[in-house]
Amino acid sequence: MKTLDGRELASYIKNRQLKEVATLRINYKKVPKLAIVQLKDDPIIDIYVRLKKKYGEEIGINVESHNVKQIDSLETIKKLNNDETVDGIIVQLPVEVPSQLDEILNSVSLDKDVDALALGTKFDPATPTAILWLLAGYNIDLAGKKILIVGNGKLVGQPLSMMLIDSGNKVTVADINTDDLANISLQSDIIITATGSPGVLKSSMLKLGSVVVDAGVTTDKGKTVGDLDEDVRLRDDLIITPIKGGVGPLTICALFSNVIKSAQKSVMRID
C-alpha cells in the first residue's frame, strides 16, 4: 500500500510561506492578519481554532478569534471588513442556526473571503485545493482517469468537482441519493470521499490499485474518524491517505496561502 502523506508536502509549503510572510513584514512592514469568527461553543471547533492560531504563529501571521453570538455576527463581520489590518476572515463552521449560514458567509468581503465560501469568491477553497496539491505532489495523473467524488457538500464536494471538471477531467459525483454507489465506485480509478459518514466506503467497493483520498471528518465514539471502513486499510494494493496526516495538514496550508495572497494584494494596492 502506498500512502499519500500530506505532512511532508505541508512542511515544504510551510517553509515557503515563512519566506513569503517574512518578505511582507520586512519589505512592506505588513503583518498579515486572519480573523476567525466563531459563533458556536464546541470543543471540536475550539481545537480547529487553536490549530489555526498555532500555524499562524509559526509562519508569522496574526490570528484573532472573535467569539460572538450569531445575532451579532453580521455586525462583527462588517467591522472586520472595514478593518484595513485584517487580510482574511473566516466563519468557523458549524454555526448555531444553519438557516442563516448563507447570509453570514456572503457578508464577508470578497477581498477577505479566504475560506472561499461567499458567492463570487476570489479565492480557491482550502480543502479541494489541498486534495489537488496532494495528488499532484505524489504524481497521481488525473488525465483520462475516472474520478468519483463521494459527497456533494459546499465545503469539499461541490467546489472540488467544479475545479476538476474545469481542468477537463472525467468526474462523477455521488451523494446520499445515489443508487448503486458500490458499482460506480468499482468502476472508478480515483475516489475522493467527503461525507463525514464513517464506513461509507468499503473494501468491496474498490477495484485493484485504486487511489483513495479520505477527506471526511466526523466523531464516532469519541474518536475523530474519516469515511473509510476499517477493512479498506487491510489491503496492500491501494494508494491511500493515512488515518491522520493526509489532507488535513495541506488544508491549513491552503487556507493560509489565501491569507498571504490577500496580504500581498493589499500592499500592491498601497504601492
C-alpha positions in Angstrom: 0.0 0.0 0.0 1.3 3.4 -1.0 0.5 6.2 1.4 -0.5 9.8 0.4 1.0 11.5 3.4 0.3 15.2 3.3 2.7 16.1 6.2 5.9 16.1 4.1 4.3 18.3 1.4 2.9 20.6 4.1 6.3 21.1 5.6 7.7 22.2 2.2 4.8 24.6 1.7 5.1 25.9 5.2 8.8 26.8 4.6 7.8 28.7 1.5 5.1 30.6 3.4 7.6 31.5 6.1 9.7 33.3 3.5 6.6 35.0 1.9 5.5 36.4 5.2 9.0 37.5 6.1 9.1 39.4 2.8 5.9 41.2 3.7 7.0 42.0 7.2 10.5 43.2 6.3 9.9 44.9 2.9 6.5 46.3 3.5 6.1 46.4 7.3 3.0 44.4 6.7 1.9 41.8 9.3 -0.8 39.6 7.7 -3.8 39.0 9.9 -6.6 36.4 9.9 -9.8 36.9 11.8 -11.8 33.9 12.9 -15.5 34.4 13.7 -16.7 31.6 16.0 -20.5 31.5 16.6 -20.8 28.2 18.5 -19.2 26.9 21.6 -17.9 23.4 20.8 -14.7 21.6 21.9 -14.0 20.3 18.4 -14.4 23.8 16.9 -12.0 25.1 19.7 -9.4 22.5 18.5 -9.6 23.7 14.9 -9.3 27.4 16.0 -6.2 26.6 18.2 -4.6 24.7 15.3 -5.0 27.8 13.0 -3.6 30.1 15.7 -0.6 27.8 16.2 0.1 27.6 12.5 -0.3 31.3 12.0 2.1 32.0 14.9 4.7 29.6 13.4 4.7 31.4 10.0 4.4 35.0 11.3 0.7 35.6 10.7 -1.5 37.1 13.4 -4.7 35.1 14.1 -7.5 36.7 16.1 -10.6 34.8 17.2 -13.9 36.6 17.8 -16.4 34.5 19.8 -19.7 36.2 19.3 -23.4 35.3 19.3 -24.9 34.6 15.9 -27.2 37.5 16.2 -24.1 39.8 16.3 -22.3 38.0 13.5 -23.2 40.4 10.7 -22.1 43.5 12.7 -18.8 41.8 13.7 -18.1 40.8 10.1 -18.9 44.3 8.9 -16.3 45.8 11.3 -13.7 43.2 10.2 -14.5 44.0 6.5 -13.7 47.7 7.2 -10.5 46.9 9.3 -7.6 47.5 7.0 -5.3 45.4 9.2 -7.4 42.3 8.6 -6.5 40.4 5.4 -8.7 37.3 5.8 -11.9 36.5 7.5 -13.4 33.0 8.1 -16.6 31.9 9.8 -15.7 28.8 11.7 -18.3 26.2 10.9 -20.7 24.9 12.0 -23.0 27.7 13.3 -25.8 27.6 15.8 -28.6 28.4 13.3 -27.8 26.9 9.9 -30.7 28.7 8.1 -28.7 32.0 8.3 -25.5 30.4 7.1 -25.5 31.7 3.5 -26.3 35.2 4.6 -23.4 35.2 7.1 -20.9 33.7 4.6 -22.0 36.2 1.9 -21.5 39.1 4.2 -17.7 38.5 4.2 -15.9 40.9 1.9 -14.8 39.1 -1.4 -11.3 40.6 -0.9 -11.1 38.8 2.5 -13.1 35.6 1.9 -10.1 33.3 2.4 -12.3 30.3 3.1 -13.8 30.8 -0.4 -17.4 30.3 0.8 -19.0 33.6 -0.3 -20.9 33.9 -3.6 -18.5 35.2 -6.2 -15.4 34.4 -4.1 -12.0 35.4 -5.5 -10.1 32.5 -3.7 -9.7 28.8 -4.2 -11.3 26.7 -1.4 -8.9 25.2 1.1 -9.8 21.5 1.2 -10.3 21.0 -2.5 -7.0 22.8 -3.1 -5.3 20.6 -0.5 -6.6 17.5 -2.3 -5.3 18.6 -5.6 -1.9 19.5 -4.1 -1.7 16.1 -2.5 -2.5 14.2 -5.8 0.0 16.4 -7.7 2.6 16.0 -5.0 2.6 12.3 -5.4 2.4 12.5 -9.2 -1.1 11.0 -9.5 -2.0 11.5 -13.1 -5.7 12.5 -13.5 -5.8 12.6 -17.3 -8.2 10.0 -18.7 -9.0 8.6 -15.2 -12.5 8.0 -13.9 -12.8 10.2 -10.8 -15.5 9.7 -8.2 -16.3 12.2 -5.5 -18.5 10.8 -2.7 -20.2 13.7 -1.1 -21.6 16.9 -2.7 -21.2 19.3 0.2 -20.5 23.0 0.0 -17.0 22.8 1.6 -15.5 20.0 -0.5 -17.6 18.0 -3.0 -19.2 20.9 -4.9 -16.1 23.1 -5.3 -13.8 20.2 -6.0 -16.0 18.7 -8.7 -16.1 22.1 -10.4 -12.3 22.6 -10.2 -11.7 19.1 -11.6 -14.3 19.5 -14.4 -12.8 22.9 -15.3 -9.5 21.2 -15.8 -11.0 18.7 -18.3 -11.3 15.7 -16.0 -14.0 13.0 -16.0 -15.9 13.3 -12.8 -18.8 11.6 -11.2 -20.4 13.0 -8.0 -22.3 10.7 -5.7 -24.4 11.8 -2.7 -26.9 10.3 -0.3 -29.4 9.9 -3.1 -27.1 7.9 -5.4 -28.2 4.4 -6.3 -25.6 1.6 -6.5 -22.7 3.5 -5.2 -20.7 0.2 -4.9 -20.9 -0.4 -8.7 -20.0 3.2 -9.5 -17.0 3.1 -7.1 -15.8 -0.3 -8.6 -15.5 1.4 -12.0 -13.6 4.4 -10.7 -9.8 4.9 -10.7 -9.7 7.7 -8.1 -12.2 8.0 -5.3 -12.4 11.1 -3.1 -14.7 10.9 -0.1 -16.0 13.9 1.9 -19.2 12.8 3.6 -18.5 12.7 7.3 -20.2 9.2 7.4 -17.9 6.6 8.9 -17.6 3.4 6.8 -19.4 4.7 3.7 -16.6 3.3 1.5 -15.8 -0.4 2.0 -13.0 -2.6 0.5 -15.5 -4.5 -1.7 -16.3 -1.2 -3.4 -12.8 -0.6 -4.6 -11.1 -2.1 -7.6 -7.4 -3.2 -7.7 -5.0 -0.4 -7.5 -7.5 2.4 -6.7 -6.4 5.8 -5.5 -8.4 6.7 -2.4 -8.4 10.1 -0.7 -10.4 10.3 2.5 -11.4 13.9 3.2 -14.3 13.1 5.5 -14.1 14.1 9.2 -16.5 13.3 12.0 -16.6 11.9 15.5 -17.5 8.3 16.3 -17.5 7.0 19.9 -15.3 9.9 21.0 -12.8 9.5 18.2 -12.2 11.6 15.1 -12.7 9.3 12.1 -13.0 9.5 8.3 -15.2 7.9 5.7 -13.4 4.6 5.1 -14.4 1.3 6.6 -11.6 -0.4 8.6 -11.3 -3.2 6.0 -10.1 -0.7 3.4 -6.8 -0.3 5.2 -6.2 -4.0 5.3 -5.4 -4.0 1.5 -1.9 -3.6 0.2 -2.8 -2.7 -3.4 -4.3 0.8 -2.8 -2.8 4.3 -3.0 -4.4 5.9 0.0 -4.3 8.7 2.6 -3.3 7.7 6.1 -5.8 7.8 9.0 -4.1 11.1 10.1 -1.9 13.4 8.2 -3.4 13.1 4.7 -5.5 16.1 3.5 -5.7 17.9 6.9 -2.2 19.4 7.0 -2.4 20.7 3.5 -5.9 22.2 4.1 -4.5 24.6 6.7 -1.6 25.4 4.3 -4.1 26.2 1.6 -6.1 28.5 3.9 -3.0 30.5 5.0 -1.9 30.6 1.3 -5.1 32.6 0.7 -4.3 34.9 3.6 -0.9 35.6 2.3 -2.3 36.3 -1.2 -4.7 38.7 0.3 -1.9 40.5 2.2 0.2 40.6 -0.9 -2.6 42.2 -2.8 -3.2 44.8 -0.1 0.4 46.0 -0.2 0.2 46.2 -4.0 -2.8 48.4 -3.7 -1.0 50.7 -1.3 2.0 50.9 -3.6 
